Amino acid sequence: MTTRSNNFVITIDGPSASGKGSLARELASFFNFQYLDTGKLYRIIASIFGISAQYNLKIDSHLEEKILSLLLEDSNAASYHNEDIGKIASILARHEHIRLALLPIQRQIIYSAKPGIVLDGRDTSSVVFPESDFKIFITAQTSIRAQRRFKEMLYKKKEMYKKIHQKIVQRDIRDTYRKFAPLIKVKDALYVNTSYMNKEQVFLFIKEKIKTYL
């Protein structure tokens, strides 16, 4: 079994459109840490197997190697962010056997990351790596998150704000109430509500908090 090296691990959890991904990338860049988008693992599985992965997913050494290779590719690749892949990934993420199958890969990446790593997702502090050095739970009002997503979508395609808000609410319900690894705030996580903060304010606030731990 791989043992943890002397590195610093930051875990960031939060609902969709809370800003956890952009924050994680900024922190990783500032501290010269690696970055892991745990949600991309589910999008990769969705792109390879489709919805059939929910019935029987076994990760052998060849598949693990392929997943690790795909993780190194551009995290913003359009193929992983199209709506169909996102829907399938969301369904797959509800299944305990899939989340458990992907845990060793995530921990392998964490153990080998030097001098540290920032990862974001829904259960990074509670399930993926509860022993992380600094835990963050980031959120915002659903109306604010819908506005942010709406602005993003304006550059890609037209979609009504009401529809986006509805999707975010539905995703929050799925993430919060699934049986295994639900979205929760662990007791020792720094709680940050970004409803009335811009990206720079969030980054500067959390950066200074982390500095006191390094």
C-alpha positions in Angstrom: 0.0 0.0 0.0 1.3 3.5 -0.8 1.9 5.6 2.2 1.5 9.4 2.4 4.6 11.5 1.7 5.4 14.7 3.5 3.1 16.9 1.5 0.4 19.5 2.2 -3.2 18.6 1.2 -6.0 21.1 0.7 -9.5 19.7 0.1 -12.4 21.9 -1.2 -16.0 20.8 -1.3 -19.1 22.6 -2.4 -22.2 22.5 -4.6 -22.2 23.3 -8.3 -21.3 26.8 -9.4 -19.9 27.7 -6.0 -16.5 28.6 -7.4 -14.6 25.7 -5.9 -12.9 24.8 -9.2 -11.5 28.2 -10.0 -10.5 28.7 -6.3 -8.7 25.3 -6.3 -6.8 26.1 -9.5 -5.7 29.6 -8.2 -4.5 28.1 -4.9 -2.6 25.4 -6.6 -0.9 27.9 -8.9 -0.1 30.2 -6.0 1.4 27.6 -3.7 2.9 25.6 -6.6 0.8 22.6 -5.7 -0.7 20.0 -8.0 -4.5 20.3 -8.8 -7.0 17.5 -9.0 -10.6 18.0 -10.2 -12.2 14.8 -8.7 -15.3 15.4 -10.7 -13.3 14.8 -13.9 -12.8 11.2 -12.9 -16.6 10.6 -13.2 -16.7 12.5 -16.5 -13.9 10.3 -17.8 -15.7 7.1 -16.8 -18.9 8.5 -18.4 -17.1 9.3 -21.6 -15.5 5.8 -21.8 -18.4 3.5 -20.6 -21.5 5.7 -20.7 -24.4 4.9 -18.4 -23.5 1.1 -18.4 -20.8 1.8 -15.8 -23.4 2.0 -13.1 -24.0 -1.8 -13.4 -20.5 -3.1 -13.2 -17.3 -1.1 -13.1 -14.0 -2.9 -12.5 -10.8 -0.9 -12.7 -7.8 -3.0 -13.7 -4.2 -1.7 -14.2 -4.8 -0.9 -17.9 -7.9 1.2 -17.2 -6.2 2.9 -14.3 -3.3 3.9 -16.5 -5.8 5.3 -19.1 -7.7 7.3 -16.5 -4.4 8.8 -15.1 -3.4 9.7 -18.6 -6.7 11.4 -19.4 -6.5 13.3 -16.1 -3.3 14.9 -17.2 -5.1 16.3 -20.2 -6.6 19.8 -20.2 -9.3 19.8 -17.4 -11.4 22.2 -19.4 -11.6 20.0 -22.5 -15.0 20.5 -24.1 -15.5 16.7 -24.4 -15.7 16.4 -20.6 -18.0 19.4 -20.1 -20.8 18.8 -22.6 -24.2 18.4 -21.1 -24.7 14.7 -21.9 -21.5 13.6 -20.3 -22.3 15.8 -17.3 -25.7 14.1 -16.8 -24.2 10.6 -17.0 -21.4 11.5 -14.7 -23.9 12.8 -12.1 -25.8 9.6 -12.3 -22.7 7.5 -11.9 -21.5 9.5 -9.0 -24.5 8.3 -6.9 -23.3 4.7 -7.0 -21.2 3.6 -4.0 -19.3 0.9 -6.0 -18.1 3.5 -8.5 -17.0 6.0 -5.9 -15.2 3.2 -4.0 -13.5 2.0 -7.3 -12.2 5.5 -7.9 -10.9 6.1 -4.4 -7.5 4.3 -4.8 -6.7 6.4 -7.9 -7.4 9.6 -6.1 -5.4 8.7 -3.1 -2.5 7.5 -5.3 -2.4 11.0 -6.9 -2.6 12.7 -3.5 0.2 10.5 -1.9 2.6 11.2 -4.7 1.9 15.0 -5.1 4.8 17.2 -4.0 5.1 19.6 -2.4 1.3 19.5 -2.1 -2.0 19.2 -3.8 -5.4 21.0 -4.0 -8.4 18.9 -4.8 -12.0 19.9 -5.2 -15.3 18.0 -5.4 -18.3 17.0 -3.2 -16.7 14.5 -0.8 -13.0 15.3 -0.7 -12.9 16.2 3.0 -15.3 13.6 4.2 -14.4 10.5 2.1 -11.6 10.9 -0.4 -9.0 12.4 2.1 -10.4 13.1 5.6 -6.9 13.6 6.9 -6.2 16.6 4.7 -4.3 19.5 6.2 -6.7 22.2 5.3 -10.4 21.7 4.6 -12.7 24.2 2.9 -16.5 24.1 2.3 -17.5 26.8 -0.2 -21.0 27.7 -1.1 -23.3 30.5 -2.2 -27.1 31.1 -2.4 -28.7 29.1 -5.2 -29.9 32.3 -6.9 -26.3 33.7 -6.9 -24.9 30.4 -8.3 -27.5 30.3 -11.0 -26.6 33.9 -12.0 -22.9 32.9 -12.2 -23.7 29.9 -14.3 -26.1 31.9 -16.5 -23.2 34.4 -17.2 -20.9 31.5 -18.2 -23.6 30.1 -20.5 -24.0 33.4 -22.3 -20.6 32.8 -23.9 -21.5 29.3 -25.0 -25.2 29.0 -25.7 -28.4 30.6 -24.7 -30.2 29.1 -21.8 -32.9 30.6 -19.6 -31.9 31.6 -16.1 -35.0 29.8 -14.6 -33.9 26.6 -16.2 -30.3 26.9 -14.9 -31.6 27.7 -11.4 -33.8 24.6 -11.5 -30.9 22.4 -12.7 -28.7 23.7 -9.8 -31.4 23.0 -7.2 -31.9 19.5 -8.6 -28.2 18.8 -8.5 -27.9 20.1 -5.0 -30.7 17.7 -3.9 -29.0 14.7 -5.6 -25.6 15.6 -4.1 -26.9 16.2 -0.6 -29.2 13.3 -0.2 -27.4 10.4 -2.0 -26.8 7.5 0.3 -23.1 7.2 -0.1 -20.6 10.1 0.1 -23.2 13.0 0.2 -22.1 16.6 0.0 -21.6 17.6 3.6 -19.5 20.2 5.6 -17.2 18.3 7.9 -16.7 19.8 11.4 -13.1 21.1 10.9 -13.7 22.7 7.5 -13.5 26.4 6.9 -17.0 27.5 5.9 -17.0 30.2 3.2 -20.2 31.7 1.7 -19.2 33.5 -1.5 -22.6 34.9 -2.3 -21.3 38.5 -2.0 -17.6 38.0 -2.7 -15.9 38.0 -6.1 -13.2 35.5 -7.1 -10.3 37.7 -6.0 -11.8 38.3 -2.6 -12.4 34.6 -2.0 -8.9 33.7 -3.1 -7.1 36.4 -1.0 -9.2 35.5 2.1 -8.5 31.7 1.9 -4.9 32.2 0.8 -4.1 34.1 4.0 -5.9 31.4 6.1 -3.8 28.6 4.5 -0.6 30.5 5.0 -1.0 30.3 8.8 -0.9 26.5 8.5 2.1 26.1 6.2 
